[in-house]
């Protein structure tokens, strides 16, 4: 990919598109096309003031303190809050003059699109060694959709090299909350920016909340770019409460580990090869993946396809026992039909 006209990026979660494609599918749809936790954090609804007045500085500080504690940063000076990590992905390219950018792929395609949109020269590479002399390197860790993990030491070494040439390492840790030992946050290299997602882990994507953790100087530049009141009053309150709830996160990690294993077993029994993933999604391969996805779609189950890799499907976790049962029945039907073709 290079600078120039950037085509819209295809995403999971577009149930309107799924309904148009499969208009006879039963309701309610089961959306397994995203990596969003199906067991949302249960919060107390914000009071009227959170909706009626501008967010207060003290409320933003409380959120930053909760995030600093949750993610293990040294101080609130190192963190910027945004209306979703997607907003940060789009802002980051503005901090650098047009440069050579390497994005470790395959991965979340908005990274390459955002840098190219801002005039950077973008290459998608398969290994960090292939990044060559790129001034900016972007890594999703653990990766979406493969679950690939790059060791912290390797990323730190890369950040040192990039610092020497005035570059930047961007590490998107949207799915790291349940594998915190892989995070760079506790010792953020000077030339690194770490992105964290709130909505995926806490199952509250509609809240639109995300964070960037970096050196104090870079974090301040991001806050300046985002401007005042970048996070809504309701999101400040909900985010603060959730990030301070240690027991919920611990219990949820154990629950998702069990459900991840259950999904792996279900996919394997249906003829899939499980390639990887995280606590929140699994990537699987099937020779007739497109046919399987079509059968699932007609049954009202939405999974993530990949145009560049037609044998891949990504499955999120069902949220209820009836949803698990529907998925099991639909997979049995789909793989039986695929075997006859």
Buried (B, 14 or more C-beta within 10 A) or exposed (E): BEBEEBEEEEBBBBEEEBBEEBEEBEEEBBBBBBBBBBBBBEBEEBEEEBEEEEBBEEBBEBBBBBBBEBBBBBEBBBBBBBBBBBBBBBBBBEBBEEBBBBBBBBBBBBBBBBBBBBEBBBBBBEEBEEBEEBBBBBBBBBBBBBBBBBEBEEBBEBBBBBBEEEBBBBBBBBBBBBBBEBBBBEEBBEBBBBBBBBBBBBBBBEBBBBBBBBBEEBBBBBBEBBEEEBBBBBBBBBBBBBBBBEEBBEEBBEBBEEBBEEBBEBBEEBBBEBBBBBBBBBBBBBBBBBBBBBBBBBBBBBBBBBEEBEBBBBBBBBBEEEBBEBBBEBBBBBBEBBEEE
